[in-house]
């Protein structure tokens, strides 16, 4: 995540990361504001603005008893959150979150996927399908695609093991020497089809948030993913504008 201009946004980002990574558990009470402000190295006023931001986003709740991590936050981790988490911690999952891989195979890709990876007719690609959950809640359904030759260096790509799967992207970078330098997400809302509804525990036709992401370096696409989230979850992004103004 890029650095933000305002100190309170930097504090909000640090606390948000701890919640998403599971270091702060659902229902956990945060320290008193003076204590937390001291730990973060900011004023109480700055911390208060950070907590206000996190409350608006749905990460925390406040009451007379104090400030708590939301028991059922409506904000889901974005693709950026998951990708940076696996590179930072070695796992795409937050604390308490689980993953079940339902497909890991070499197949002939659909035409649009072949074009993304610049493949020739007859070339194969690695396709992985998996879903995540936390307790009884299904948090997402994903299909991720990788160049077929990655499987020679990272055999876990064709494994459905729960132990190795959360760190696949980090293993790819370590084994191939490829490094993600850019990415793009595209998100839209639509109705769930039969497959998606079954995995997410929804009725067919229920509204979902669907998206796709691409990660690449100078050699081409490293990972392409398609995913969908239950309607009760929302995704938030933070960004900065680094482009220089055009000369008049």
N, C-alpha and C positions, 0 to 999 in steps of 0.2 A: 504494500500500500504506500503511495507516495506520502511524503511528509506534508503536514497541513500547516497553514499559517498560524492558526490560533492555538495557544497552549491547551485550552479546554478540549479541543478536538483531538489533540495528541493523547491526552489523558483518557478520553472516551475510547479511543482506538485501543489503547493498552488494556483497559478493562474489558472491552468487547472481545479482544483476542483471548483473554483468560476464560471468558464464558464459553466461547466457541470451542476452545481446546479442552474444556472440561476441568480446568484448574479451579474454577468457581462453579460449584454444583448447583443444579436447580433447587430452589428453596433455601439456599445458603444465605445467611445474613452477612452483609458487608460491614466492615469496621465503621465506627463512628466517623463522621465527616472530618473532624479535626485530625483524627488518627490517620485516616486514609489520605487526606491532603498532605500530611507530613511525609507519609510513605511515598507519595507520588512527586514530592518536591514542588508543590504548587500551593497557592493560597486557597483558603476555604471557599472563597467566591469562585475561583476558577474550577475547583472540584465540583461545586454546586451546578455550574453550567454543564459540565461533563455528564453529571448524573441526570440532569434534565434531558439532555440529548438521548441518553441510553433509555430513559423512561419512554420518551416519544417513540423510539424504535422498537419498544417491547421487550428489551432485554432485562429490565429490572422493574420492580414495583416498590412503592413507598407507603408507609402507614405510620401510625403513632409508635409502633414497635420498632421501626427502623427501615432500612433499605434491604431488599432481598432480590436475589436472582429469580426471575420469573419462572414459575413452575412449568408453564407450557408456553414458552416464547413463540410468538407468531412469526418471528423473523428466522428464515432458514439461511444457512451458509450459502453464499454465492459460489460460482465456479472458481472465482478468484480466491475466495476464502479456502476452499478445499485444496486447490492447487498449492497455494503458499503454505498451507498447513502440512501437507505431505513433504514438501521440501524443507520445512522447518523442524518437524517432529518425526518424520519417517512414516507417518500414517495419515491417510486421508480422513480418518474418522476422529470425531470428538470423543472425549471420555464418556463411556456409557453407551456409545452408539455401536451398532453391529452392522455387518455386511454379509450378504449371502450372494454368491456368484452362481448364476443359473446357466451360463453358457460361456465357454472359452474355446474358440475354434478358429481354424483357418478356412476361409470361404472365398468364393468369388463375390466381390462387393457389388452393391447397386451402382448404377452409372454415376450418380452424383458424388458418391464416395470415391469412386475410382478417379474422377476428375480432380477432386480435392487433393489426392495423393499423387496425381500425375502418373497413373498406372496404365499399362498397356492391356489390350484385350487378353484375357486368360490369366492375368496376374491375380494372385490371392492376397488376402489381407487378414489380419487378426481382428476378430470381433469378440468383445466381452460384454455380457449383460449381467447387471448386478443391481440389487436394491439395498437400501439402508433403513434402519429402524432404531428407535429408542424406546425401550419398554414395549408397550403395546402399540406405539404409534409408528406408522410407516412414514419415513421422511423423504424418500425419493426413489425413483427408478431411473437407471442409467444404462446406456449402451455406449461403449468406447471402442474406437478403432485405431489400429497401429500398423505401420509397415510390416509385412510378413517377415522380412529378414531380422527384425528385432527379436523374434522368437528364438533364434539361434544363440543370441547372447543372453536373453532373459527368458529361460524356459518357463518361468512362472506365468508368463502371458497365456499359456495354454493349460494352466492349472486352475482348478476351482477351489483351491485351498483357502480357508479363512485366515490362516496365519500369514501367508505371503501377500495376499491380494491388496491389503490397504496401502502397501508401500510400493506398488508397481511403478509408478511414475519416477520415483527416486531411483529405483533399481535400473530403469532404462537409462537415465542420465549417467549413472555411475558406470554401467556396462558398455554403453555406446560412445560415450564422450560427447554426445549431443547435449546442448543446453538451450532451454526455452528462453527466447529473447522477446517474443511478442505473443499476444493472444487477442481473441475477439469473442464476445458473447452476443448472441441474438436471442431475444426472449419474446414470447407472445402467449396469449391465453387462448384456449380452445377447449373442446369437450374430450373427455377420456374415452379411448376405444376399449374394446373388451380386454385386451392384454393389459393395458395400463390400469384399468379399473380393478382387475383381479389382483395385481401386485400391490396397489396402493390402498386396497380395502375400500374402494368407492363404488358407487353405482355406475353403470355404463352411461356415458353422457354427462357425468358430473364435470363441472368446470375444473380445469387444472392450469397450472403455469408451466409452459413447456419452453425449452431452450436448446441451444446448440453452442458449443464452443470449439475453437480451433487454437492450437498451440504450435508455434513454429520457430525455426531458426533459419539461418542462411541456406540450409540444405533442403528445406521444405517442411511439411507438416509432420510433427512428432506425435500428436494425439488429436483426434477429432471425437467429440462426444455429443450425444443427444440425451436429454434428460427431461423429466417432468416431476412436478411437486404437487402435493394435495392443495386444494383450493384454500385451505385455512392458513397456509404459509405464504409469506412474502419474502422477497429478496431485496436487500439494500446494497448500494454501491457508493463508494466514495472516490472522487477523482479530482484532478487539478488540471489547469489549463497552462501548458508549458510552451505553446506555440508563440513565437514572436509576432508582434503586430506587423502587418504589411506596410511597407513604405508608401507614403502618399505621393 
